[in-house]
Amino acid sequence: MGLHDRLRAVLLPLHEVRKDERMKFPEHKCGLYLSHNPHRDVYESVEEYYPDTEYFLSPEDRQKCIDYNVCWELQWYPETPIGFHRVAGSSLGLVMAEALRIEAEYKECK
């Protein structure tokens, strides 16, 4: 994978978020954490840092993260410092869309 492909994998996801969603995060009474490539902080690959698909949008999206060694992660605590939601994916746009879907589903259950 060349430098051009790696740059596209990092930069293009920033443009996938629609203007009306750029600053729209899920509601949270406690913390919210947006991370880009947290695996690199501990010198691990995406595959090592995330040993399973639990937080990924799909197994295919996890594989895309592994292939490009790029990952976005959003974790937030909607009500208390104990219960949280976490979403990981290959692009910021996909992660934000899934977070807002989870938030809507969460509100319906309340």
BAZALUM-366154 format. One record per atom (N, C-alpha, C): residue number from 0; x negated, z, y negated; residue in one letter. Coordinates in nm, 2 decimals. Each point is the difference from the previous one (the first is absolute). Layout:
// BAZALUM-366154
{num NUM&px X&pz Z&py Y&residu A}
...
***
This chain:
// BAZALUM-366154
{num 0&px -0.09&pz 0.00&py 0.12&residu M}
{num 0&px 0.09&pz 0.00&py -0.12&residu M}
{num 0&px -0.09&pz 0.00&py -0.12&residu M}
{num 1&px 0.02&pz -0.10&py -0.09&residu G}
{num 1&px -0.08&pz -0.01&py -0.12&residu G}
{num 1&px 0.04&pz 0.09&py -0.11&residu G}
{num 2&px -0.09&pz 0.00&py -0.10&residu L}
{num 2&px 0.03&pz 0.09&py -0.12&residu L}
{num 2&px 0.13&pz -0.04&py -0.07&residu L}
{num 3&px 0.03&pz -0.13&py 0.00&residu H}
{num 3&px 0.12&pz -0.05&py -0.07&residu H}
{num 3&px 0.13&pz 0.06&py 0.07&residu H}
{num 4&px -0.01&pz 0.00&py 0.14&residu D}
{num 4&px 0.12&pz 0.05&py 0.07&residu D}
{num 4&px 0.01&pz 0.15&py -0.02&residu D}
{num 5&px -0.11&pz 0.07&py 0.00&residu R}
{num 5&px 0.01&pz 0.15&py -0.03&residu R}
{num 5&px 0.05&pz 0.03&py -0.14&residu R}
{num 6&px -0.04&pz -0.08&py -0.10&residu L}
{num 6&px 0.05&pz 0.02&py -0.13&residu L}
{num 6&px 0.15&pz -0.03&py -0.01&residu L}
{num 7&px 0.04&pz -0.10&py 0.07&residu R}
{num 7&px 0.15&pz -0.03&py 0.00&residu R}
{num 7&px 0.08&pz 0.11&py 0.06&residu R}
{num 8&px -0.05&pz 0.06&py 0.11&residu A}
{num 8&px 0.07&pz 0.10&py 0.07&residu A}
{num 8&px 0.01&pz 0.13&py -0.09&residu A}
{num 9&px -0.09&pz 0.02&py -0.09&residu V}
{num 9&px 0.00&pz 0.12&py -0.08&residu V}
{num 9&px 0.08&pz -0.03&py -0.13&residu V}
{num 10&px -0.02&pz -0.11&py -0.06&residu L}
{num 10&px 0.06&pz -0.03&py -0.13&residu L}
{num 10&px 0.14&pz -0.05&py 0.01&residu L}
{num 11&px 0.04&pz -0.09&py 0.09&residu L}
{num 11&px 0.13&pz -0.05&py 0.01&residu L}
{num 11&px 0.11&pz 0.10&py 0.02&residu L}
{num 12&px -0.02&pz 0.11&py 0.08&residu P}
{num 12&px 0.11&pz 0.09&py 0.01&residu P}
{num 12&px 0.04&pz 0.07&py -0.13&residu P}
{num 13&px -0.08&pz 0.00&py -0.10&residu L}
{num 13&px 0.03&pz 0.06&py -0.13&residu L}
{num 13&px 0.11&pz -0.08&py -0.07&residu L}
{num 14&px 0.00&pz -0.13&py 0.03&residu H}
{num 14&px 0.09&pz -0.09&py -0.07&residu H}
{num 14&px 0.13&pz -0.02&py 0.08&residu H}
{num 15&px 0.01&pz 0.06&py 0.12&residu E}
{num 15&px 0.12&pz -0.01&py 0.08&residu E}
{num 15&px 0.11&pz 0.09&py -0.05&residu E}
{num 16&px -0.03&pz 0.10&py -0.07&residu V}
{num 16&px 0.10&pz 0.10&py -0.05&residu V}
{num 16&px 0.08&pz -0.06&py -0.12&residu V}
{num 17&px 0.13&pz -0.01&py 0.01&residu R}
{num 17&px 0.08&pz -0.06&py -0.10&residu R}
{num 17&px -0.02&pz 0.09&py -0.13&residu R}
{num 18&px 0.02&pz -0.07&py -0.11&residu K}
{num 18&px -0.01&pz 0.07&py -0.13&residu K}
{num 18&px 0.09&pz 0.12&py -0.01&residu K}
{num 19&px 0.12&pz -0.01&py 0.05&residu D}
{num 19&px 0.10&pz 0.11&py -0.01&residu D}
{num 19&px -0.03&pz 0.12&py 0.09&residu D}
{num 20&px -0.10&pz -0.02&py 0.09&residu E}
{num 20&px -0.04&pz 0.10&py 0.10&residu E}
{num 20&px -0.14&pz 0.05&py -0.02&residu E}
{num 21&px -0.07&pz -0.05&py -0.10&residu R}
{num 21&px -0.14&pz 0.04&py -0.01&residu R}
{num 21&px -0.02&pz 0.14&py -0.02&residu R}
{num 22&px 0.08&pz 0.07&py -0.07&residu M}
{num 22&px -0.02&pz 0.15&py -0.02&residu M}
{num 22&px 0.11&pz 0.08&py 0.06&residu M}
{num 23&px 0.07&pz -0.06&py 0.09&residu K}
{num 23&px 0.11&pz 0.07&py 0.07&residu K}
{num 23&px -0.05&pz 0.06&py 0.13&residu K}
{num 24&px -0.01&pz 0.14&py 0.00&residu F}
{num 24&px -0.04&pz 0.07&py 0.12&residu F}
{num 24&px 0.12&pz 0.08&py 0.05&residu F}
{num 25&px -0.01&pz 0.03&py 0.13&residu P}
{num 25&px 0.11&pz 0.09&py 0.06&residu P}
{num 25&px 0.00&pz 0.13&py -0.08&residu P}
{num 26&px 0.12&pz 0.06&py -0.01&residu E}
{num 26&px 0.02&pz 0.13&py -0.06&residu E}
{num 26&px -0.08&pz 0.10&py 0.09&residu E}
{num 27&px -0.06&pz 0.10&py -0.07&residu H}
{num 27&px -0.07&pz 0.10&py 0.07&residu H}
{num 27&px -0.01&pz 0.12&py -0.09&residu H}
{num 28&px 0.04&pz 0.12&py 0.06&residu K}
{num 28&px -0.01&pz 0.13&py -0.06&residu K}
{num 28&px -0.13&pz 0.06&py 0.01&residu K}
{num 29&px -0.08&pz -0.05&py 0.09&residu C}
{num 29&px -0.14&pz 0.05&py 0.02&residu C}
{num 29&px -0.09&pz -0.12&py -0.02&residu C}
{num 30&px -0.11&pz -0.01&py 0.07&residu G}
{num 30&px -0.10&pz -0.10&py -0.02&residu G}
{num 30&px 0.03&pz -0.14&py 0.04&residu G}
{num 31&px -0.07&pz -0.10&py -0.06&residu L}
{num 31&px 0.01&pz -0.14&py 0.05&residu L}
{num 31&px -0.14&pz -0.05&py -0.02&residu L}
{num 32&px -0.05&pz -0.07&py 0.11&residu Y}
{num 32&px -0.14&pz -0.04&py 0.00&residu Y}
{num 32&px 0.00&pz -0.15&py 0.05&residu Y}
{num 33&px -0.06&pz -0.08&py -0.09&residu L}
{num 33&px -0.02&pz -0.14&py 0.03&residu L}
{num 33&px -0.15&pz -0.03&py 0.03&residu L}
{num 34&px -0.03&pz -0.05&py 0.11&residu S}
{num 34&px -0.14&pz -0.02&py 0.04&residu S}
{num 34&px -0.03&pz -0.15&py 0.03&residu S}
{num 35&px -0.11&pz -0.05&py -0.03&residu H}
{num 35&px -0.04&pz -0.13&py 0.04&residu H}
{num 35&px -0.14&pz 0.02&py 0.07&residu H}
{num 36&px 0.00&pz -0.04&py 0.13&residu N}
{num 36&px -0.11&pz 0.01&py 0.09&residu N}
{num 36&px -0.06&pz 0.14&py 0.02&residu N}
{num 37&px 0.09&pz 0.10&py 0.03&residu P}
{num 37&px -0.06&pz 0.13&py 0.02&residu P}
{num 37&px -0.10&pz 0.01&py 0.12&residu P}
{num 38&px 0.01&pz -0.09&py 0.09&residu H}
{num 38&px -0.09&pz -0.01&py 0.12&residu H}
{num 38&px -0.14&pz -0.02&py -0.05&residu H}
{num 39&px -0.02&pz -0.07&py -0.11&residu R}
{num 39&px -0.14&pz -0.02&py -0.04&residu R}
{num 39&px -0.07&pz 0.12&py -0.06&residu R}
{num 40&px 0.08&pz 0.10&py -0.04&residu D}
{num 40&px -0.06&pz 0.12&py -0.06&residu D}
{num 40&px -0.07&pz 0.08&py 0.11&residu D}
{num 41&px 0.03&pz -0.02&py 0.12&residu V}
{num 41&px -0.06&pz 0.07&py 0.12&residu V}
{num 41&px -0.07&pz -0.09&py 0.09&residu V}
{num 42&px -0.04&pz -0.12&py -0.05&residu Y}
{num 42&px -0.07&pz -0.10&py 0.07&residu Y}
{num 42&px 0.06&pz -0.03&py 0.14&residu Y}
{num 43&px 0.13&pz -0.02&py 0.00&residu E}
{num 43&px 0.07&pz -0.04&py 0.12&residu E}
{num 43&px 0.07&pz -0.14&py -0.02&residu E}
{num 44&px 0.03&pz -0.06&py 0.11&residu S}
{num 44&px 0.08&pz -0.13&py -0.01&residu S}
{num 44&px 0.15&pz 0.05&py -0.01&residu S}
{num 45&px 0.08&pz -0.10&py -0.03&residu V}
{num 45&px 0.15&pz 0.03&py 0.00&residu V}
{num 45&px 0.04&pz 0.05&py 0.14&residu V}
{num 46&px -0.05&pz -0.07&py 0.10&residu E}
{num 46&px 0.03&pz 0.04&py 0.14&residu E}
{num 46&px -0.04&pz 0.14&py 0.04&residu E}
{num 47&px -0.11&pz 0.04&py -0.05&residu E}
{num 47&px -0.05&pz 0.14&py 0.03&residu E}
{num 47&px 0.08&pz 0.10&py -0.08&residu E}
{num 48&px 0.03&pz -0.03&py -0.13&residu Y}
{num 48&px 0.07&pz 0.10&py -0.09&residu Y}
{num 48&px 0.14&pz 0.01&py 0.04&residu Y}
{num 49&px 0.07&pz -0.11&py 0.05&residu Y}
{num 49&px 0.14&pz 0.01&py 0.04&residu Y}
{num 49&px 0.00&pz -0.04&py 0.15&residu Y}
{num 50&px -0.02&pz 0.09&py 0.09&residu P}
{num 50&px -0.01&pz -0.03&py 0.14&residu P}
{num 50&px 0.13&pz -0.06&py 0.06&residu P}
{num 51&px 0.12&pz 0.02&py -0.07&residu D}
{num 51&px 0.12&pz -0.05&py 0.06&residu D}
{num 51&px 0.08&pz -0.07&py -0.12&residu D}
{num 52&px 0.12&pz -0.05&py 0.04&residu T}
{num 52&px 0.08&pz -0.07&py -0.10&residu T}
{num 52&px 0.10&pz 0.08&py -0.07&residu T}
{num 53&px 0.00&pz 0.13&py 0.02&residu E}
{num 53&px 0.11&pz 0.09&py -0.05&residu E}
{num 53&px 0.04&pz -0.03&py -0.14&residu E}
{num 54&px -0.09&pz -0.01&py -0.10&residu Y}
{num 54&px 0.03&pz -0.01&py -0.14&residu Y}
{num 54&px 0.01&pz -0.15&py -0.05&residu Y}
{num 55&px -0.04&pz -0.09&py 0.09&residu F}
{num 55&px 0.00&pz -0.14&py -0.04&residu F}
{num 55&px 0.13&pz -0.07&py 0.00&residu F}
{num 56&px 0.02&pz -0.10&py -0.08&residu L}
{num 56&px 0.13&pz -0.07&py -0.01&residu L}
{num 56&px 0.03&pz -0.07&py 0.13&residu L}
{num 57&px -0.10&pz -0.04&py 0.08&residu S}
{num 57&px 0.01&pz -0.07&py 0.13&residu S}
{num 57&px -0.13&pz -0.01&py 0.06&residu S}
{num 58&px -0.01&pz -0.02&py 0.13&residu P}
{num 58&px -0.12&pz -0.02&py 0.07&residu P}
{num 58&px -0.08&pz -0.12&py -0.05&residu P}
{num 59&px 0.08&pz -0.10&py -0.04&residu E}
{num 59&px -0.07&pz -0.12&py -0.06&residu E}
{num 59&px -0.06&pz 0.02&py -0.13&residu E}
{num 60&px 0.07&pz 0.09&py -0.08&residu D}
{num 60&px -0.06&pz 0.03&py -0.13&residu D}
{num 60&px -0.13&pz 0.09&py 0.01&residu D}
{num 61&px 0.01&pz 0.09&py 0.10&residu R}
{num 61&px -0.12&pz 0.08&py 0.03&residu R}
{num 61&px -0.12&pz -0.09&py 0.03&residu R}
{num 62&px 0.03&pz -0.10&py 0.09&residu Q}
{num 62&px -0.11&pz -0.09&py 0.04&residu Q}
{num 62&px -0.05&pz -0.08&py -0.12&residu Q}
{num 63&px 0.09&pz -0.04&py -0.09&residu K}
{num 63&px -0.05&pz -0.06&py -0.13&residu K}
{num 63&px -0.09&pz 0.09&py -0.07&residu K}
{num 64&px 0.03&pz 0.13&py -0.01&residu C}
{num 64&px -0.09&pz 0.09&py -0.07&residu C}
{num 64&px -0.13&pz 0.01&py 0.07&residu C}
{num 65&px 0.00&pz 0.00&py 0.13&residu I}
{num 65&px -0.12&pz 0.01&py 0.08&residu I}
{num 65&px -0.09&pz -0.13&py -0.03&residu I}
{num 66&px 0.07&pz -0.11&py 0.01&residu D}
{num 66&px -0.07&pz -0.13&py -0.02&residu D}
{num 66&px -0.07&pz -0.01&py -0.13&residu D}
{num 67&px 0.06&pz 0.05&py -0.11&residu Y}
{num 67&px -0.05&pz -0.01&py -0.13&residu Y}
{num 67&px -0.07&pz 0.13&py -0.05&residu Y}
{num 68&px 0.00&pz 0.10&py 0.08&residu N}
{num 68&px -0.05&pz 0.13&py -0.03&residu N}
{num 68&px 0.05&pz 0.06&py -0.14&residu N}
{num 69&px 0.13&pz -0.02&py -0.02&residu V}
{num 69&px 0.07&pz 0.04&py -0.12&residu V}
{num 69&px 0.13&pz 0.07&py 0.03&residu V}
{num 70&px 0.03&pz 0.11&py -0.06&residu C}
{num 70&px 0.12&pz 0.07&py 0.02&residu C}
{num 70&px 0.05&pz 0.07&py -0.12&residu C}
{num 71&px 0.13&pz -0.01&py -0.03&residu W}
{num 71&px 0.07&pz 0.08&py -0.10&residu W}
{num 71&px 0.07&pz 0.11&py 0.07&residu W}
{num 72&px 0.01&pz 0.12&py -0.06&residu E}
{num 72&px 0.07&pz 0.11&py 0.06&residu E}
{num 72&px 0.07&pz 0.08&py -0.12&residu E}
{num 73&px 0.13&pz 0.03&py 0.03&residu L}
{num 73&px 0.08&pz 0.08&py -0.10&residu L}
{num 73&px 0.05&pz 0.12&py 0.08&residu L}
{num 74&px -0.02&pz 0.12&py -0.05&residu Q}
{num 74&px 0.06&pz 0.12&py 0.07&residu Q}
{num 74&px 0.06&pz 0.08&py -0.11&residu Q}
{num 75&px 0.13&pz 0.05&py 0.02&residu W}
{num 75&px 0.07&pz 0.07&py -0.10&residu W}
{num 75&px 0.08&pz 0.11&py 0.07&residu W}
{num 76&px 0.03&pz 0.11&py -0.08&residu Y}
{num 76&px 0.07&pz 0.11&py 0.05&residu Y}
{num 76&px 0.13&pz 0.01&py -0.08&residu Y}
{num 77&px 0.11&pz -0.05&py 0.05&residu P}
{num 77&px 0.12&pz -0.01&py -0.07&residu P}
{num 77&px 0.07&pz 0.13&py -0.04&residu P}
{num 78&px -0.01&pz 0.11&py 0.08&residu E}
{num 78&px 0.07&pz 0.12&py -0.03&residu E}
{num 78&px -0.09&pz 0.12&py 0.00&residu E}
{num 79&px -0.09&pz 0.02&py 0.09&residu T}
{num 79&px -0.08&pz 0.12&py 0.02&residu T}
{num 79&px -0.15&pz -0.04&py 0.03&residu T}
{num 80&px -0.09&pz 0.09&py -0.01&residu P}
{num 80&px -0.14&pz -0.03&py 0.03&residu P}
{num 80&px -0.03&pz -0.02&py 0.15&residu P}
{num 81&px 0.11&pz 0.02&py 0.08&residu I}
{num 81&px -0.02&pz -0.01&py 0.15&residu I}
{num 81&px 0.04&pz -0.14&py 0.05&residu I}
{num 82&px 0.12&pz -0.04&py -0.03&residu G}
{num 82&px 0.05&pz -0.13&py 0.05&residu G}
{num 82&px -0.05&pz -0.12&py -0.09&residu G}
{num 83&px -0.05&pz -0.10&py 0.07&residu F}
{num 83&px -0.05&pz -0.12&py -0.08&residu F}
{num 83&px 0.03&pz -0.13&py 0.07&residu F}
{num 84&px -0.01&pz -0.11&py -0.07&residu H}
{num 84&px 0.01&pz -0.13&py 0.05&residu H}
{num 84&px -0.14&pz -0.07&py -0.02&residu H}
{num 85&px -0.04&pz -0.08&py 0.09&residu R}
{num 85&px -0.12&pz -0.08&py -0.02&residu R}
{num 85&px 0.02&pz -0.14&py 0.05&residu R}
{num 86&px -0.05&pz -0.09&py -0.08&residu V}
{num 86&px 0.01&pz -0.15&py 0.03&residu V}
{num 86&px -0.14&pz -0.06&py -0.02&residu V}
{num 87&px -0.04&pz -0.08&py 0.10&residu A}
{num 87&px -0.13&pz -0.07&py -0.02&residu A}
{num 87&px 0.02&pz -0.15&py 0.03&residu A}
{num 88&px -0.07&pz -0.08&py -0.07&residu G}
{num 88&px 0.02&pz -0.14&py 0.02&residu G}
{num 88&px -0.11&pz -0.09&py -0.06&residu G}
{num 89&px 0.01&pz -0.13&py 0.02&residu S}
{num 89&px -0.10&pz -0.09&py -0.05&residu S}
{num 89&px 0.01&pz -0.04&py -0.15&residu S}
{num 90&px 0.11&pz 0.03&py -0.06&residu S}
{num 90&px 0.02&pz -0.03&py -0.14&residu S}
{num 90&px 0.08&pz 0.11&py -0.07&residu S}
{num 91&px -0.04&pz 0.01&py -0.13&residu L}
{num 91&px 0.07&pz 0.10&py -0.08&residu L}
{num 91&px 0.15&pz -0.03&py -0.01&residu L}
{num 92&px 0.03&pz -0.13&py -0.01&residu G}
{num 92&px 0.14&pz -0.04&py -0.01&residu G}
{num 92&px 0.08&pz 0.04&py 0.12&residu G}
{num 93&px -0.05&pz -0.03&py 0.12&residu L}
{num 93&px 0.07&pz 0.04&py 0.12&residu L}
{num 93&px 0.02&pz 0.15&py 0.01&residu L}
{num 94&px -0.11&pz 0.07&py -0.03&residu V}
{num 94&px 0.01&pz 0.15&py 0.01&residu V}
{num 94&px 0.10&pz 0.06&py -0.10&residu V}
{num 95&px 0.00&pz -0.05&py -0.12&residu M}
{num 95&px 0.10&pz 0.05&py -0.10&residu M}
{num 95&px 0.14&pz -0.04&py 0.04&residu M}
{num 96&px 0.02&pz -0.12&py 0.05&residu A}
{num 96&px 0.14&pz -0.04&py 0.04&residu A}
{num 96&px 0.05&pz 0.09&py 0.12&residu A}
{num 97&px -0.09&pz 0.03&py 0.09&residu E}
{num 97&px 0.04&pz 0.09&py 0.12&residu E}
{num 97&px 0.02&pz 0.14&py -0.05&residu E}
{num 98&px -0.08&pz 0.05&py -0.10&residu A}
{num 98&px 0.02&pz 0.13&py -0.05&residu A}
{num 98&px 0.14&pz 0.02&py -0.07&residu A}
{num 99&px 0.04&pz -0.10&py -0.08&residu L}
{num 99&px 0.13&pz 0.00&py -0.06&residu L}
{num 99&px 0.11&pz -0.02&py 0.09&residu L}
{num 100&px -0.02&pz -0.07&py 0.11&residu R}
{num 100&px 0.10&pz -0.01&py 0.11&residu R}
{num 100&px 0.02&pz 0.14&py 0.07&residu R}
{num 101&px -0.11&pz 0.06&py 0.03&residu I}
{num 101&px 0.01&pz 0.14&py 0.06&residu I}
{num 101&px 0.07&pz 0.09&py -0.09&residu I}
{num 102&px -0.04&pz 0.00&py -0.13&residu E}
{num 102&px 0.07&pz 0.09&py -0.10&residu E}
{num 102&px 0.15&pz -0.02&py 0.00&residu E}
{num 103&px 0.04&pz -0.13&py 0.00&residu A}
{num 103&px 0.15&pz -0.03&py 0.00&residu A}
{num 103&px 0.06&pz 0.05&py 0.13&residu A}
{num 104&px -0.06&pz -0.01&py 0.11&residu E}
{num 104&px 0.05&pz 0.05&py 0.13&residu E}
{num 104&px 0.01&pz 0.15&py 0.00&residu E}
{num 105&px -0.11&pz 0.06&py -0.06&residu Y}
{num 105&px 0.00&pz 0.15&py -0.01&residu Y}
{num 105&px 0.11&pz 0.05&py -0.08&residu Y}
{num 106&px 0.03&pz -0.07&py -0.11&residu K}
{num 106&px 0.11&pz 0.05&py -0.09&residu K}
{num 106&px 0.13&pz -0.01&py 0.07&residu K}
{num 107&px 0.02&pz -0.11&py 0.08&residu E}
{num 107&px 0.13&pz -0.02&py 0.07&residu E}
{num 107&px 0.02&pz 0.11&py 0.10&residu E}
{num 108&px -0.10&pz 0.06&py 0.06&residu C}
{num 108&px 0.01&pz 0.10&py 0.10&residu C}
{num 108&px 0.03&pz 0.14&py -0.06&residu C}
{num 109&px -0.03&pz 0.02&py -0.13&residu K}
{num 109&px 0.02&pz 0.13&py -0.06&residu K}
{num 109&px 0.14&pz 0.03&py -0.02&residu K}
***
